[in-house]
């Protein structure tokens, strides 16, 4: 998914839920400026941030990305996000991610 498309999806979900960017920043622990950059498509969130955003919105990362996981392009995009952020993900979060993937595959 393109960064701008992802931003539109995040903004759409915020609008649907009646949540301002400022409120969402407080909910997620992210800055309002970061939320703004994600919503406008100026910046792509790292995988752990994407998971935080999805969780706060009550959707899966797949739903947020807008494509099913069996789509090779979607899977490749998700893998790039994880690879880009791997060095910044704690061992505990890596275990959670792996467990989530295993649960999803079952």
Secondary structure, DSSP 8 states (H G I E B T S, - for coil): --HHHHHHHHHHHHHHHT--HHHHHHHHT--HHHHHHHHHTSS---HHHHHHHHHHHTS-HHHHHTS-TTSHHHHHHHHHHHHHHGGGS-HHHHHHHHHHHHHHH-
